[in-house]
């Protein structure tokens, strides 16, 4: 596969993301009206890769308008109304990734500078989630911070920290940079994660997301594949279910590529492509024992993750990748 072919083949996936952006700028999951900021920002990265700047700008502005006085955003909205009335630590700060991805493509420093105040406000709010042990509470509501820390959410925070530091460097605000990693290999061994007693090791995200943060090596990645990869189909979301999901498969592709396992990454990516539907976009998942696509709802962020994986493997943007920082 070559850059131009992949770029062309995924145009329809990108266009489906655009089709689900409303007039206010919100990129919804699909036609049912669900919106959350993290998935919205994932879609903005994909739009940046395709240089869809009008839609990108509308999306950035919408996200920033959703910030409250603390610099946080509610977890979920449906049809414009709050459906989950709390704020997750990693949601607001994920906007740093599309902002930086745009700069990596067009070198427009003035665009970043005009958001300087809000960028620092968001990161300041994020740091308030950090407890005395250096772990991030996963959520905040009217009762305060939720006394639990999650691996995947913390990895997302680490990716945001890296993007934030790079933005600080670009706009000349290096004094704001945060040198403390949100997650390390030693932290992964701690019992401070999953303090609610729920074992989340059954989820593939908790296995491959640390690889995106340089926590782990090819040996660890091989274990991930042995546990979650299904030959010819992709990566399972949860270990016990006969269900591969396109977003998890794509994110795992990025993680494998990042640690130097390109051949394995490309193999899985090519398997993902088999699931593109006749409308030109990708479903959320495939339940292979029943031979059905499930769930019935589709998701723009799934298609965004596929575009991001394609950019890592085939350089369709021709620029540095924010997800590989």
C-alpha positions in Angstrom: 0.0 0.0 0.0 1.2 3.5 -0.7 0.5 6.9 0.7 -1.7 8.2 -2.2 -3.8 5.0 -2.3 -4.4 5.0 1.5 -5.2 8.7 1.4 -7.8 8.1 -1.3 -9.3 5.0 0.3 -10.0 6.8 3.6 -11.5 9.9 2.1 -15.0 8.4 2.6 -14.2 7.8 6.3 -13.1 11.4 6.7 -16.2 12.6 4.9 -18.4 10.6 7.3 -16.8 12.4 10.2 -17.6 15.7 8.4 -21.1 14.6 7.9 -21.6 14.2 11.6 -20.4 17.7 12.5 -23.3 19.9 13.4 -23.7 23.6 12.6 -22.3 24.5 16.0 -19.1 22.6 15.3 -19.7 19.5 17.5 -18.5 16.3 15.9 -21.1 13.8 17.2 -20.6 10.1 17.6 -23.1 9.5 14.8 -26.6 10.6 13.9 -28.0 9.9 17.4 -26.6 13.1 18.9 -24.1 11.8 21.5 -21.0 14.0 22.0 -17.9 13.9 24.3 -14.9 16.1 24.1 -12.2 13.3 23.9 -13.8 11.6 20.9 -14.5 15.0 19.4 -10.7 15.9 19.6 -9.8 12.5 18.1 -11.9 13.4 15.1 -10.2 16.8 14.9 -6.8 15.1 14.6 -8.2 13.2 11.6 -9.5 16.4 10.1 -6.1 18.0 10.6 -4.5 15.1 8.8 -6.8 15.8 5.8 -6.4 19.6 6.2 -10.1 20.2 6.6 -9.4 23.5 8.2 -12.9 25.1 8.2 -14.4 22.1 10.0 -11.4 21.8 12.2 -11.6 25.5 13.3 -15.3 25.1 14.1 -14.6 22.0 16.1 -11.8 23.7 18.1 -14.0 26.7 18.9 -16.9 24.5 19.9 -14.7 22.5 22.3 -13.4 25.6 24.0 -16.9 27.0 24.3 -17.8 23.9 26.4 -15.2 24.7 29.0 -16.6 25.7 32.4 -15.1 28.3 34.7 -12.6 25.8 36.0 -11.4 24.8 32.6 -13.2 21.5 32.5 -15.8 20.0 30.2 -18.7 17.7 31.1 -18.2 14.1 30.3 -21.0 13.6 27.8 -23.9 15.4 26.0 -26.8 14.0 24.1 -28.6 16.3 21.7 -26.9 19.3 23.3 -27.9 18.4 26.9 -25.6 17.1 29.6 -26.1 13.4 30.0 -23.1 12.6 32.3 -22.8 15.5 34.7 -19.2 15.1 35.8 -15.8 15.9 34.3 -13.2 13.4 33.4 -9.5 14.4 33.9 -8.4 13.5 30.4 -11.2 15.1 28.3 -10.6 18.8 28.2 -6.8 18.5 27.9 -7.0 16.2 24.8 -7.6 19.3 22.7 -3.8 19.9 22.9 -3.3 17.0 20.4 -5.3 18.4 17.5 -4.0 21.9 18.2 -0.5 20.7 18.0 -1.2 18.4 15.0 -2.4 21.5 13.1 0.8 23.3 13.9 2.9 20.3 12.8 1.2 20.5 9.4 0.9 24.3 8.8 3.4 25.9 11.2 0.9 28.6 12.2 2.2 29.7 15.5 -0.3 32.6 15.7 -3.2 30.2 15.7 -1.8 28.6 18.9 -1.0 31.9 20.5 -4.6 33.1 20.2 -5.6 30.2 22.5 -2.8 30.8 25.0 -4.9 31.7 28.0 -7.4 28.8 27.6 -4.5 26.4 26.9 -2.9 27.2 30.3 -6.3 27.3 32.0 -7.0 23.8 30.8 -3.7 22.4 32.0 -4.0 24.2 35.3 -7.4 22.4 35.8 -5.8 19.1 34.8 -3.1 19.4 37.4 -5.7 19.8 40.1 -6.6 16.2 39.5 -3.2 15.0 40.6 -3.1 13.6 44.1 -0.2 13.6 46.6 1.1 10.3 45.3 1.4 11.6 41.7 -1.6 9.8 40.4 -4.5 11.5 38.7 -8.1 11.2 39.9 -10.2 10.1 37.0 -13.2 12.4 37.5 -14.6 15.4 39.3 -18.2 16.4 40.2 -20.0 18.6 42.7 -18.9 16.2 45.5 -15.2 16.6 44.6 -12.7 14.2 43.0 -13.4 10.5 42.5 -10.9 8.6 44.5 -9.7 6.3 41.7 -7.1 6.4 39.0 -7.3 4.6 35.6 -4.5 3.4 33.4 -5.9 4.4 30.0 -7.1 7.8 31.2 -3.7 8.5 32.7 -2.0 7.5 29.5 -4.2 10.0 27.7 -3.2 12.6 30.2 0.5 11.8 29.5 0.0 12.3 25.8 -1.7 15.6 26.5 1.2 16.7 28.8 3.6 16.0 26.0 1.6 18.0 23.5 1.1 20.8 26.0 4.9 21.0 26.7 5.5 21.2 22.9 2.9 23.9 22.5 4.5 25.8 25.4 7.9 25.6 23.6 6.4 26.8 20.3 4.6 29.8 21.8 7.5 30.8 24.0 5.9 29.8 27.3 8.4 27.3 28.5 8.1 28.3 32.1 4.6 26.7 32.1 5.9 23.3 30.9 5.4 20.3 33.2 8.4 17.9 33.5 6.6 15.3 35.6 5.4 12.3 33.6 1.8 11.3 34.3 2.7 7.7 34.0 5.8 5.5 34.2 6.6 1.8 34.2 7.0 1.9 38.0 3.7 3.6 38.4 2.0 0.8 36.4 3.1 -1.7 39.0 1.4 0.3 41.8 -1.8 -0.6 43.5 -2.9 3.1 43.2 -4.6 2.3 39.9 -8.1 0.7 40.0 -8.6 1.5 43.7 -12.3 0.6 43.2 -11.3 -3.0 43.2 -12.3 -3.6 39.6 -9.8 -5.6 37.5 -9.5 -3.8 34.2 -6.8 -6.1 32.8 -9.5 -7.7 30.6 -9.6 -4.5 28.5 -7.0 -4.2 25.7 -6.7 -0.5 26.1 -5.1 -0.9 29.5 -2.6 -3.2 27.8 -1.5 -1.2 24.8 -2.0 2.4 25.9 1.1 2.3 28.1 3.1 1.5 25.0 1.9 4.8 23.5 3.6 6.4 26.5 6.9 4.6 26.1 6.0 2.3 29.0 6.9 -1.2 27.7 8.9 -2.8 25.0 8.5 -5.4 22.2 8.2 -8.1 24.8 5.3 -6.4 26.4 3.7 -5.7 23.0 4.0 -9.4 22.1 2.1 -10.3 25.3 -0.6 -7.8 24.3 -1.0 -9.5 20.9 -1.0 -13.0 22.4 -3.8 -11.9 24.7 -6.0 -9.7 22.5 -5.2 -10.2 18.9 -7.3 -12.5 16.7 -5.6 -13.7 13.5 -7.2 -12.2 10.4 -9.7 -10.1 12.4 -8.0 -7.5 14.6 -7.8 -6.7 18.3 -10.4 -7.5 20.8 -11.9 -4.9 23.1 -12.2 -7.3 26.1 -10.4 -10.5 26.3 -13.3 -12.9 27.0 -15.6 -11.6 24.2 -15.4 -12.7 20.5 -15.5 -9.1 19.5 -12.9 -7.0 17.6 -13.2 -3.3 17.6 -11.8 -1.0 14.9 -10.7 1.8 17.3 -8.8 -0.5 19.6 -7.3 -2.3 16.7 -6.2 1.1 15.2 -4.8 2.4 18.5 -2.9 -0.9 18.9 -1.5 -0.4 15.4 -0.2 3.0 16.5 1.3 1.6 19.7 3.1 -1.3 17.7 4.4 1.2 15.2 5.7 3.5 17.9 7.8 0.8 19.5 9.2 -0.4 16.2 6.9 -3.3 15.3 5.9 -2.0 11.9 5.3 -5.3 10.2 2.8 -6.4 12.9 1.2 -3.0 12.9 0.7 -3.0 9.1 -0.7 -6.6 9.2 -3.4 -5.6 11.6 -4.1 -2.3 9.8 -4.8 -4.2 6.5 -7.1 -6.5 8.4 -9.1 -3.5 9.7 -9.7 -2.3 6.1 -11.8 -5.4 5.3 -14.6 -3.9 7.5 -15.3 -0.7 5.5 -19.0 -0.8 4.7 -20.7 0.1 1.4 -21.2 3.7 2.6 -17.5 4.1 2.9 -16.9 4.2 6.6 -16.1 1.7 9.3 -18.3 0.2 12.0 -17.4 0.3 15.7 -16.9 -3.5 16.0 -17.5 -7.0 14.7 -18.8 -9.9 16.7 -17.2 -12.7 14.8 -18.9 -15.7 16.5 -22.3 -14.3 15.4 -21.0 -12.7 12.2 -22.6 -9.4 13.0 -21.4 -5.8 13.3 -21.9 -4.7 16.9 -22.9 -2.4 18.5 -25.5 -1.1 16.0 -24.3 2.5 16.6 -21.4 3.7 14.6 -18.8 6.1 15.8 -16.9 8.9 14.1 -14.0 8.5 16.5 -13.5 4.9 15.3 -13.0 6.3 11.8 -10.7 9.0 13.2 -8.5 6.4 14.9 -8.2 4.5 11.6 -7.1 7.6 9.8 -4.5 8.3 12.6 -3.1 4.8 12.2 -2.9 5.2 8.5 -1.0 8.4 8.9 1.5 6.7 11.1 2.1 3.9 8.7 1.9 5.7 5.4 2.5 9.3 6.2 -0.6 10.6 4.5 -0.2 14.0 6.1 3.5 14.4 5.3 4.1 15.8 8.7 5.2 14.8 12.2 2.5 12.9 14.2 1.3 14.2 17.5 0.3 10.8 18.6 3.9 9.6 18.3 5.4 12.3 20.6 
